[in-house]
Amino acid sequence: MPSRRRKKSHRGIAKRFKVNKHGVMTSNKAGYHHKLNKRSAKPKRQARQGLRVEGQLRKNFLELLSS
């Protein structure tokens, strides 16, 4: 009997996005570690809070993580 291929999660998405116990998907905002001395405090503070992934994009990412 031939063996089935093991399902593997998409490694790029697994490294960049996290899913908490309530199913909320989060990631870091882009460009936070570059040229921070030119930015005021408000955009730097907002970038630290991260980004919530919602809608169809979240659905597609969860499909890739579970495959």
C-alpha positions in Angstrom: 0.0 0.0 0.0 1.5 3.4 -1.0 2.1 5.9 1.8 0.3 9.2 1.7 2.2 12.4 1.5 2.3 14.2 4.8 0.5 17.6 4.9 2.9 20.4 5.5 2.1 24.0 6.5 3.3 26.8 4.4 6.5 27.8 6.1 6.6 31.4 4.9 3.2 32.1 6.4 4.0 30.2 9.5 7.0 32.4 10.1 5.2 35.7 9.6 1.8 35.2 11.0 0.5 33.9 14.4 -2.9 32.6 15.4 -4.0 33.0 19.0 -6.4 30.7 20.9 -9.4 32.8 19.8 -8.5 32.4 16.1 -7.3 36.0 15.6 -4.4 36.1 13.1 -1.8 38.8 13.7 1.5 39.9 12.1 4.0 42.7 12.4 3.7 45.8 10.3 6.2 46.2 7.5 9.2 48.6 7.7 9.5 49.0 11.4 13.2 48.3 11.7 14.4 50.8 9.1 15.1 54.6 9.4 13.4 54.9 12.8 15.2 58.2 13.7 13.3 60.1 11.0 9.9 59.0 12.3 7.9 60.6 15.0 6.8 58.6 18.1 3.2 58.0 17.0 3.9 55.9 13.8 6.6 53.9 15.7 4.2 53.2 18.6 1.4 52.2 16.2 3.8 49.8 14.3 4.7 48.0 17.5 1.0 47.1 18.0 1.0 44.9 15.0 -1.7 44.2 12.4 -4.8 42.0 12.4 -5.4 39.9 9.3 -9.1 39.6 8.5 -11.5 38.6 5.7 -10.7 36.5 2.7 -6.9 36.9 3.2 -7.2 35.3 6.7 -9.3 32.5 5.3 -6.7 31.8 2.6 -3.8 31.9 5.1 -5.5 29.5 7.5 -6.0 27.1 4.6 -2.3 27.2 3.8 -1.3 26.7 7.4 -3.5 23.7 7.9 -2.5 21.9 4.6 
